[in-house]
Each structure stands twice: as structure tokens, then as C-alpha cells.
């Protein structure tokens, strides 16, 4: 499917291949080969311990101008790495790991955990809700849009968030979405339709005072950047059986919420990245941590053995931040329900379809080259895609597969995919998480007129409520890859299958 004409764009120069950053080599270009439909392989070379797989065809790869493939090759050098290192079809440059990266390490054989493999917005994720309404049931959309903007706090500050007491914060960090429900910020029925039931279990929650302070006022807020709340309509059903199991029908109104752990998660990552990177010193062979005898090609990959004191400290803190993110999406869902009741007199019988993590590391059992592995699976800008026979999934997904939520951009479409009917895919049961950036935020600001974009989207029936024009420029459709092509490649690679296509008509942004 061809990409629609750029929206709200000024003419820009063709992007040039950037200078390779310190720690990232372009040697991968000499070791790449086609690996079948929708796939390319970077063969093991240099410090790599395994091959690396890119979900990309030749055209997709030829348009790649950033250094993310080199970053992926670097991740294949991590101690204990198993299988292949993967980059989903929406891959692009990130901190240490590429965004879209999936890397597993064997934690019983010296495998490490790396904060760079999770990212700064811990458990940034997406929740999809279905309403028993159609678009023409939503009277006076301008008024509803203004109400949503007023009641769904968005932007970089914590203004409008739920103020948490010390005990309230502790319960959120330890019990996630369940604690939010007990605080009146969600429904118990929602928990069955969440990854890990909205709870990442941990026994230690040693977070810095600054991390706790940053989270104390932010619960129930979207944040800024690519975070959003959208009202959408199911434009088309692509898998009738799966859509029925998920509770989706053509013409139905849905609501998608994309946000994470806000400043709390960012601070957790910053604290642990700083501590781990300080242990690595530059040598002729790369970056070396004497305490663990680990050499890495890039300092931003700084990692600790999973079972070390430092590794466990990060894992436990990450779990707590992930719980905060689950609770945050729950609180925003409750605010959406309340806004709909105020406008319509009903919440439209809103039900949660599913809630997925995008930035997380999880301990999972996988079979790698015929042997069982107790793996730490890093998913950074990637979605888990469990098969329909997995024991973690609710019975309604049995024989269908886990819902995989893939937001596009505010001017095109989002998709619902499904994991395999049974079993797991080759990428540690993982799939893409979005369209993936093709312009940096700076490039987008310099080439896209946010106000013109807003007017053009309105002409297409998409109302966008944002605090600043810069956000519109940075998050414009032309700043992202073609989500239709990302879905095509994901399908061809056998990672997930499309179930429904959703078209936005009301967007709340920071």
C-alpha cells in the first residue's frame, strides 16, 4: 500500500547517512544477507556472539539512514545472549539498544540485564478499550474534544495528576493496576485483560527519593512526546474470528491510551544507567567492567550479571516502575470513563481489550536451539505476542493469540494484531510496537509546520488537541515510517497477524 502524501510539510533536503557514532560500527553492512520474506540477517562477526535479525525487506532497509542496525549488532555481543538479536520492523536509533530491539540472555549461564535494553520510559505501553458505541452516537464532538482535553492531563508537567500519599505510592509500586483499582482508579474486570494482569512481582522496591517524588503527582497523566489518548473507529476487520474473540466489530468506537511510567520511570533508568556506566572504563578492546570481566562495544549497553547485586537492584526497581505505568494507564482509563459519563450520561460500556508493555525486561522460559532457557528478554519498543495456548492468557484468547496493539501516527491508522494461534514465534514471542520514527524530533520540527498539519488533519476528520505546535511537528505522520508497511513486514516475518485497522478521529496530545 502506498504512503499518502506528507501532511503539513515544508520541502526538506534528502537525509544523508550520518557519521557513525562512537561505539557503533557500520561493519554490519559487509555481513548482511536476505533471510526470507520480510527478514534480513546480520551474520555474526567481530564481538558478536550470535546473529542479528532485522524485520525488513530490501526497500525498507535501503531507506534506513540511522545507525540502529549497528546498535543491533552491538547487542549481539552481550554476555549470555542466546538465539538471535532482533529488530522489529519499526526499528530506529535509541540509547545503546535500537528502539524495536528484542534481545534475550540466559540468566543461568551468566546472562546480563541492561537498562538500555528497556529504555528510559519503563513500561511505556498501550491500552485499547472498546465502547458499545458507533461514531454517530458521539454527539457534539467539539464539546467532547474540549472535555477530554480538560480532563485528560497532557504535557511534560505533572499538573492535574493524582496526588499519592506515601502509603498510596508504596501500594502502586508493589501491586500495580490492582492498587489503582483499590484507589478507585480502575475496574477489577480490567485486570484480566492486561499483560501480566497489570502486576510485575518484586520483593524490593529501592527507588531513589527523586524517583518517588517525580511519581508522587504524575499518576493519571499522559505526558508529552509520542504519548496520546485517541478516540478511533474500527475501519476494517482483517481476521473475523480473532476480532470476535477480542470484542471488536467494524464501525465500533475504540479508545487507545499510550503512555508509561512518566518521570518516575525515567529517573529509575537514569539512576541505574549512571551507576552501571561508571563501572565501565575505556580500553583498546571496548568498554570494560573489571568487577564482572565484561567487555562491551558501547558504553550505553552498560549491563550487570542478572543475579548480581546491581542486576537485581535494577530489575526490582524496573518492576516497580512498570507497576506504576500499569496504574497510570488504569487511572487514565477511569478519567476517560468519567468524561464520557459527563458528556453522554454513560461510559459506553467501556471495556479493556488489552494492555501491553513496550519497554520492559521479563524473565521467561524459551526453547533456544532445542534447549530450555531461563531468559531475561529485553523488549525495547517491542510488544510481547504470546500464542493462543500460553497459560498466562485469559480463556477468551485461547486458540486465538494475544492481542498486539500497534499505534500508528495521528494522521493514518493503528492496528490490532494477534500472536500465533499456538506456540511462539522465532523472536522470543515478540512483535512490533508502532510505526517507528524516520525523522528525529529536531528534523521534524525543522521541516513540518505543526499548525498547518493541525488544519489539514481537521480537514480529514481528525481533531487534534495539543498544548504546543512543536508536539504536532514532532509527531506528524511524515516523521514516522509507513505503518501499513510495518504491519506487512511483521506478517511476512511470521511474528503476528493483523486483526483490525483503526482510524483516529479525536486525538489528545501533550
MARVEXDREN-335635 format. One line per 10 residues: their letters; for each residue x, y, z of C-alpha. Coordinates in nm, 3 decimals. Layout:
MARVEXDREN-335635
a	X:Y:Z; ... $
END
This chain:
MARVEXDREN-335635
xxxxxxxxxx	0.000:0.000:0.000; 0.144:0.337:-0.094; 0.207:0.605:0.165; -0.027:0.906:0.147; 0.122:1.243:0.062; 0.305:1.409:0.354; 0.082:1.622:0.572; 0.175:1.973:0.678; 0.528:1.951:0.537; 0.763:2.211:0.403 $
xxxxxxxxxx	1.015:2.095:0.147; 1.317:1.930:0.308; 1.652:1.806:0.187; 1.711:1.434:0.141; 1.860:1.284:0.458; 2.221:1.174:0.433; 2.375:0.872:0.604; 2.501:1.010:0.938; 2.855:0.991:1.065; 2.891:0.674:1.271 $
xxxxxxxxxx	2.880:0.749:1.642; 3.146:0.634:1.886; 3.087:0.271:1.980; 2.867:0.197:1.676; 3.034:0.043:1.370; 2.896:0.021:1.017; 3.074:-0.313:0.959; 2.732:-0.479:0.959; 2.690:-0.362:0.601; 2.951:-0.620:0.493 $
xxxxxxxxxx	2.774:-0.905:0.673; 2.408:-0.866:0.586; 2.202:-1.103:0.373; 1.839:-1.175:0.294; 1.687:-1.434:0.526; 1.348:-1.486:0.364; 1.026:-1.288:0.335; 1.042:-0.972:0.544; 1.378:-1.062:0.701; 1.747:-0.980:0.679 $
xxxxxxxxxx	2.029:-1.133:0.880; 2.347:-0.967:1.005; 2.586:-1.260:1.027; 2.796:-1.296:1.337; 3.122:-1.105:1.313; 3.361:-0.916:1.537; 3.245:-0.924:1.900; 2.900:-1.062:1.812; 2.817:-1.390:1.988; 2.501:-1.456:1.781 $
xxxxxxxxxx	2.348:-1.340:1.455; 2.111:-1.043:1.440; 1.778:-1.040:1.256; 1.617:-0.733:1.103; 1.248:-0.741:1.012; 1.299:-0.558:0.683; 1.294:-0.617:0.309; 1.544:-0.460:0.069; 1.337:-0.144:0.015; 1.275:-0.095:0.387 $
xxxxxxxxxx	1.646:-0.141:0.457; 1.757:0.093:0.178; 1.559:0.374:0.341; 1.738:0.321:0.673; 1.973:0.614:0.735; 2.040:0.594:1.110; 2.283:0.371:1.300; 2.030:0.132:1.452; 2.149:-0.181:1.262; 2.496:-0.121:1.406 $
xxxxxxxxxx	2.341:-0.086:1.750; 2.162:-0.418:1.699; 2.492:-0.584:1.607; 2.638:-0.445:1.930; 2.363:-0.601:2.140; 2.460:-0.941:2.000; 2.785:-0.904:2.197; 2.615:-0.904:2.538; 2.729:-1.177:2.780; 2.489:-1.471:2.783 $
xxxxxxxxxx	2.300:-1.362:2.470; 2.108:-1.651:2.312; 1.920:-1.719:1.988; 1.936:-1.413:1.767; 1.924:-1.043:1.848; 1.613:-0.899:1.680; 1.500:-0.564:1.547; 1.129:-0.532:1.473; 1.008:-0.362:1.154; 0.972:-0.027:1.333 $
xxxxxxxxxx	1.336:-0.023:1.446; 1.524:0.305:1.479; 1.808:0.461:1.675; 1.795:0.453:2.055; 2.013:0.471:2.365; 2.253:0.177:2.337; 1.991:-0.064:2.206; 1.790:0.026:1.898; 1.424:0.100:1.962; 1.244:-0.206:1.833 $
xxxxxxxxxx	1.516:-0.431:1.977; 1.449:-0.772:2.132; 1.746:-0.944:2.299; 1.743:-1.243:2.535; 2.017:-1.355:2.773; 2.042:-1.686:2.960; 2.042:-1.577:3.324; 2.154:-1.923:3.444; 2.463:-1.904:3.223; 2.599:-1.560:3.307 $
xxxxxxxxxx	2.339:-1.361:3.118; 2.315:-0.988:3.189; 2.042:-0.728:3.222; 2.090:-0.385:3.064; 1.880:-0.075:3.135; 1.948:0.036:2.778; 1.755:-0.270:2.664; 1.443:-0.138:2.835; 1.471:0.235:2.784; 1.403:0.542:2.991 $
xxxxxxxxxx	1.022:0.524:2.980; 0.987:0.194:3.166; 0.669:0.008:3.066; 0.570:0.267:2.814; 0.276:0.078:2.668; -0.065:0.086:2.508; -0.416:0.011:2.630; -0.705:-0.039:2.390; -1.062:0.000:2.512; -1.382:-0.083:2.322 $
xxxxxxxxxx	-1.708:0.108:2.357; -2.054:-0.020:2.270; -2.097:0.289:2.053; -2.057:0.399:1.694; -1.913:0.731:1.588; -2.255:0.893:1.522; -2.351:0.816:1.885; -2.095:1.074:1.999; -2.295:1.396:1.975; -2.127:1.739:1.976 $
xxxxxxxxxx	-1.774:1.614:1.911; -1.621:1.959:1.955; -1.753:1.977:2.309; -1.641:1.620:2.380; -1.294:1.701:2.246; -1.267:2.004:2.474; -1.384:1.797:2.770; -1.128:1.528:2.701; -0.851:1.786:2.671; -0.959:1.940:3.001 $
xxxxxxxxxx	-0.991:1.610:3.191; -0.703:1.407:3.044; -0.390:1.587:3.170; -0.122:1.601:2.899; 0.216:1.768:2.872; 0.558:1.737:3.034; 0.448:1.854:3.380; 0.259:1.659:3.644; -0.022:1.915:3.653; -0.360:1.750:3.704 $
xxxxxxxxxx	-0.219:1.422:3.834; -0.340:1.222:4.134; -0.150:1.318:4.448; -0.028:0.999:4.613; 0.040:0.958:4.983; 0.347:0.763:5.090; 0.136:0.453:5.152; -0.051:0.504:4.825; 0.278:0.523:4.634; 0.401:0.207:4.807 $
xxxxxxxxxx	0.090:0.015:4.710; 0.114:0.131:4.347; 0.479:0.028:4.325; 0.412:-0.315:4.473; 0.069:-0.401:4.330; 0.038:-0.205:4.006; -0.305:-0.187:3.846; -0.468:-0.375:4.134; -0.367:-0.094:4.370; -0.510:0.162:4.128 $
xxxxxxxxxx	-0.842:-0.026:4.130; -0.844:-0.025:4.509; -0.791:0.352:4.500; -1.097:0.386:4.277; -0.887:0.435:3.964; -0.999:0.134:3.762; -1.224:-0.172:3.748; -1.137:-0.520:3.875; -1.255:-0.670:3.545; -0.984:-0.471:3.365 $
xxxxxxxxxx	-0.707:-0.677:3.528; -0.791:-0.990:3.327; -0.719:-0.802:3.005; -0.372:-0.676:3.092; -0.029:-0.817:3.031; 0.075:-0.999:3.349; -0.264:-0.890:3.489; -0.113:-0.547:3.549; 0.138:-0.671:3.808; 0.516:-0.719:3.789 $
xxxxxxxxxx	0.605:-0.901:4.107; 0.907:-0.798:4.315; 1.019:-0.804:4.675; 1.249:-0.500:4.682; 1.144:-0.152:4.577; 1.454:0.054:4.639; 1.382:0.367:4.440; 1.561:0.697:4.488; 1.380:0.974:4.668; 1.385:1.178:4.348 $
xxxxxxxxxx	1.216:0.896:4.152; 0.941:0.872:4.413; 0.899:1.249:4.420; 0.865:1.263:4.041; 0.593:1.000:4.056; 0.404:1.138:4.355; 0.199:1.385:4.145; 0.200:1.229:3.797; -0.043:0.938:3.823; -0.323:0.973:3.571 $
xxxxxxxxxx	-0.130:1.196:3.328; -0.032:1.127:2.966; 0.298:1.309:2.943; 0.424:1.451:2.614; 0.612:1.341:2.302; 0.453:1.040:2.133; 0.209:0.975:2.417; -0.159:1.022:2.341; -0.518:0.932:2.403; -0.721:0.872:2.085 $
xxxxxxxxxx	-1.080:0.802:2.002; -1.081:0.574:1.700; -1.326:0.382:1.486; -1.276:0.023:1.367; -1.232:0.087:0.996; -1.192:-0.273:0.886; -1.181:-0.626:1.027; -0.896:-0.835:0.889; -0.942:-1.155:1.095; -1.307:-1.220:1.180 $
xxxxxxxxxx	-1.250:-1.495:1.436; -0.983:-1.308:1.629; -1.178:-0.981:1.620; -1.480:-1.156:1.768; -1.266:-1.302:2.047; -1.116:-0.960:2.116; -1.459:-0.791:2.120; -1.413:-0.575:1.809; -1.655:-0.506:1.525; -1.649:-0.279:1.221 $
xxxxxxxxxx	-1.777:0.074:1.289; -1.723:0.045:1.663; -1.565:0.327:1.864; -1.246:0.243:2.049; -1.013:0.440:2.274; -0.637:0.395:2.275; -0.412:0.520:2.554; -0.035:0.535:2.502; 0.178:0.633:2.800; 0.417:0.491:3.057 $
xxxxxxxxxx	0.578:0.548:3.396; 0.631:0.922:3.349; 0.915:1.089:3.544; 0.935:0.807:3.796; 1.042:0.551:3.537; 1.277:0.795:3.367; 1.451:0.862:3.697; 1.480:0.490:3.777; 1.653:0.434:3.444; 1.876:0.740:3.484 $
xxxxxxxxxx	1.984:0.631:3.834; 2.084:0.281:3.724; 2.239:0.381:3.390; 2.459:0.628:3.574; 2.569:0.370:3.831; 2.640:0.097:3.577; 2.817:0.314:3.321; 3.054:0.435:3.593; 3.183:0.077:3.625; 3.293:0.061:3.261 $
xxxxxxxxxx	3.627:0.205:3.154; 3.750:0.261:2.801; 4.012:0.011:2.678; 4.157:-0.081:2.340; 3.905:-0.367:2.320; 3.599:-0.158:2.411; 3.437:-0.072:2.743; 3.549:-0.295:3.030; 3.396:-0.364:3.375; 3.666:-0.522:3.588 $
xxxxxxxxxx	3.429:-0.643:3.863; 3.247:-0.873:3.618; 3.516:-0.917:3.350; 3.273:-0.785:3.085; 3.379:-0.600:2.770; 3.115:-0.422:2.561; 3.148:-0.233:2.231; 2.940:0.062:2.352; 2.921:0.212:2.699; 2.549:0.275:2.654 $
xxxxxxxxxx	2.499:-0.103:2.668; 2.623:-0.098:3.030; 2.495:-0.417:3.192; 2.532:-0.627:3.505; 2.501:-1.003:3.550; 2.133:-1.063:3.616; 2.192:-1.233:3.952; 2.444:-0.975:4.074; 2.350:-0.722:4.340; 2.344:-0.447:4.079 $
xxxxxxxxxx	2.149:-0.654:3.827; 1.880:-0.748:4.076; 1.860:-0.391:4.209; 1.780:-0.262:3.861; 1.537:-0.545:3.784; 1.339:-0.485:4.105; 1.331:-0.108:4.052; 1.223:-0.161:3.690; 0.940:-0.388:3.809; 0.819:-0.119:4.049 $
xxxxxxxxxx	0.829:0.148:3.776; 0.644:-0.092:3.546; 0.371:-0.128:3.807; 0.341:0.250:3.822; 0.287:0.256:3.444; 0.012:-0.007:3.464; -0.157:0.201:3.735; -0.113:0.517:3.528; -0.297:0.371:3.228; -0.567:0.244:3.466 $
xxxxxxxxxx	-0.614:0.592:3.615; -0.636:0.748:3.267; -0.896:0.490:3.166; -1.104:0.586:3.467; -1.079:0.952:3.374; -1.195:0.863:3.024; -1.494:0.678:3.167; -1.585:0.977:3.382; -1.555:1.217:3.087; -1.782:1.002:2.872 $
xxxxxxxxxx	-2.039:0.984:3.154; -2.032:1.363:3.189; -2.086:1.407:2.816; -2.318:1.118:2.728; -2.464:1.008:3.059; -2.292:0.671:3.003; -1.938:0.544:2.964; -2.044:0.348:2.656; -1.995:0.022:2.847; -1.623:0.074:2.807 $
xxxxxxxxxx	-1.422:-0.249:2.834; -1.047:-0.300:2.820; -0.948:-0.512:2.519; -0.586:-0.542:2.629; -0.295:-0.353:2.784; 0.061:-0.423:2.665; 0.413:-0.325:2.770; 0.652:-0.180:2.515; 0.964:-0.117:2.725; 1.034:-0.396:2.972 $
xxxxxxxxxx	1.265:-0.687:3.056; 1.097:-1.011:3.164; 1.219:-1.348:3.287; 1.061:-1.606:3.056; 1.110:-1.967:2.955; 1.203:-2.020:2.590; 1.339:-2.306:2.386; 1.656:-2.196:2.207; 1.822:-2.435:1.962; 1.637:-2.725:2.121 $
xxxxxxxxxx	1.727:-2.642:2.482; 1.518:-2.474:2.751; 1.644:-2.131:2.851; 1.563:-1.924:3.158; 1.583:-1.597:2.969; 1.585:-1.230:3.051; 1.407:-1.096:2.742; 1.468:-0.727:2.680; 1.193:-0.567:2.473; 1.267:-0.205:2.395 $
xxxxxxxxxx	0.996:-0.066:2.173; 0.860:-0.414:2.111; 0.542:-0.594:2.213; 0.507:-0.943:2.351; 0.298:-1.166:2.120; 0.205:-1.485:2.304; 0.048:-1.782:2.133; -0.311:-1.881:2.199; -0.206:-2.181:2.411; 0.001:-1.980:2.660 $
xxxxxxxxxx	-0.113:-2.026:3.020; -0.085:-1.656:3.103; -0.359:-1.553:2.862; -0.725:-1.523:2.963; -0.951:-1.805:2.833; -1.114:-1.575:2.575; -0.782:-1.559:2.387; -0.735:-1.938:2.383; -0.673:-2.067:2.032; -0.655:-1.709:1.902 $
xxxxxxxxxx	-0.340:-1.549:2.040; -0.257:-1.243:2.247; -0.379:-0.902:2.126; -0.085:-0.698:1.997; -0.152:-0.323:1.991; 0.034:-0.118:1.730; -0.034:0.258:1.732; 0.044:0.431:1.407; 0.051:0.809:1.388; -0.228:1.055:1.446 $
xxxxxxxxxx	-0.290:1.104:1.075; -0.314:0.747:0.949; -0.413:0.432:1.139; -0.339:0.197:1.425; -0.361:-0.181:1.411; -0.460:-0.467:1.635; -0.261:-0.784:1.565; -0.269:-1.130:1.722; 0.010:-1.358:1.833; 0.028:-1.712:1.695 $
xxxxxxxxxx	-0.276:-1.938:1.729; -0.045:-2.172:1.923; 0.321:-2.187:2.014; 0.561:-1.898:1.981; 0.732:-1.707:1.703; 1.108:-1.703:1.644; 1.160:-1.360:1.805; 1.104:-1.474:2.164; 0.727:-1.424:2.120; 0.771:-1.060:2.019 $
xxxxxxxxxx	0.628:-0.820:1.761; 0.648:-0.455:1.655; 0.514:-0.176:1.875; 0.437:0.112:1.638; 0.527:0.279:1.310; 0.881:0.376:1.414; 1.042:0.714:1.363; 1.209:0.805:1.037; 1.284:1.167:1.133; 1.437:1.281:1.458 $
xxxxxxxxxx	1.231:1.527:1.656; 1.467:1.808:1.558; 1.439:1.717:1.188; 1.061:1.705:1.218; 1.042:2.046:1.388; 1.258:2.195:1.114; 1.057:2.051:0.827; 0.693:2.029:0.939; 0.453:2.313:1.017; 0.252:2.199:1.318 $
xxxxxxxxxx	-0.034:2.446:1.279; -0.072:2.365:0.909; -0.072:1.997:0.999; -0.348:2.050:1.255; -0.564:2.225:0.994; -0.505:1.954:0.735; -0.588:1.677:0.980; -0.910:1.859:1.073; -0.999:1.859:0.705; -0.963:1.480:0.711 $
xxxxxxxxxx	-1.200:1.450:1.009; -0.925:1.415:1.273; -0.944:1.670:1.555; -0.614:1.711:1.741; -0.590:1.882:2.080; -0.229:1.959:2.170; -0.062:2.206:2.403; 0.213:2.317:2.165; 0.268:2.324:1.785; 0.611:2.165:1.838 $
xxxxxxxxxx	0.447:1.842:1.955; 0.240:1.833:1.637; 0.552:1.879:1.422; 0.749:1.616:1.611; 0.468:1.360:1.596; 0.348:1.428:1.243; 0.271:1.134:1.014; 0.569:1.220:0.793; 0.802:1.183:1.093; 0.716:0.812:1.106 $
xxxxxxxxxx	0.756:0.509:0.885; 0.457:0.379:0.691; 0.265:0.175:0.948; 0.099:-0.030:0.671; 0.442:-0.145:0.557; 0.549:-0.221:0.914; 0.244:-0.444:0.953; 0.312:-0.613:0.618; 0.670:-0.695:0.716; 0.565:-0.819:1.059 $
xxxxxxxxxx	0.313:-1.050:0.895; 0.559:-1.175:0.632; 0.816:-1.250:0.903; 0.559:-1.468:1.081; 0.561:-1.269:1.404; 0.191:-1.172:1.426; -0.115:-1.142:1.203; -0.342:-0.838:1.150; -0.687:-0.844:1.310; -0.829:-0.491:1.276 $
xxxxxxxxxx	-0.741:-0.147:1.143; -0.841:0.156:1.350; -0.878:0.513:1.223; -0.839:0.806:1.468; -1.088:1.093:1.479; -1.008:1.268:1.808; -0.654:1.294:1.946; -0.532:1.431:2.280; -0.156:1.513:2.284; 0.089:1.681:2.518 $
END
